[in-house]
């Protein structure tokens, strides 16, 4: 699990196999050119989260936005849709 409450930048990474959140964004987070795979919830936003050229796949919930996701690209066809909690 990756958790932030400040400013976070992740590039060319794999966030996977968490029994809870893959990414928990409480501050400002930018994730680019990365895979978010096989987590309970792929990416959860309490602050601003931007996903650029990321693949979110095989998570129970793909993207859960409590505030805002600026950009979500390339959600797999069978991935749960983005939602608001």
N, C-alpha and C positions, 0 to 999 in steps of 0.2 A: 504494500500500500504506500502511495505517495500522498502526503498531506502537507498543505501549506496554509499559512495565514498572512504571509507577506507577498513578495513577488517571486514567482517561480518560472523558469524557462527550462523545458525539456526538449531535446532534439535527438532524433534517430535512436529511439529507445523502445524497449518492450516492457510494458506494465502488465503483468499477468499473474494468474493463479492465486489471487487474494480471496479469502473466504468472506470478505466484506467489500469495501470500496477499492477499486483499482487506483483512481485518482480522486482525492477529496480536496476540492479547491475552495478555500475560505477567503483567500485574498485575490490577487491577480495572477492567473496562470496561463501560460502559452505553451502548448504542446504541438510540435511539428514533426512530420515525417516519422511517426511512431505507430506502434501497434498496441492496442488495449484489448487484451484477450482473456477469456475464461475467469472473470471475476464475478462476484455476486452482482455488483453494480459497477459498470465500467468506469464511468466518470460522473461525479456528483459535484454540483456547483452551488456554493453559498455566496460566492463572490463572482467576479468576472472570469470566465474561462474561454479561451480560444483554442480550437482544434484546427490545425492546418495540415492537410494532406495526411490525415491519420485514418487508420482502419480500426473500427470498433466492432468486434465480432465475438460470438460465443459467450457473451455475458448474460446473466439472467435479465438484467435491465441494462440497456446500452448507455443512455445518457439521462440523468435526472437533474433538472434545472430548478433550483429553489429561487434563483435570481435570474441570471442570463448566461446563455452561451452565445458568443459572438459569431462563431462559425463552426458548423459541423459538416464534415464532408466524408463521403464514402462509408456510410453505415451499411453493413451487409444486409442483403435482402431478408434474411431470416432473423435479424436482430430486433429486439423489442424497440418500438419507436421512442423518440425523445419525449419526455413528459415534464410536468411541473409537480413538485411535491409540496 
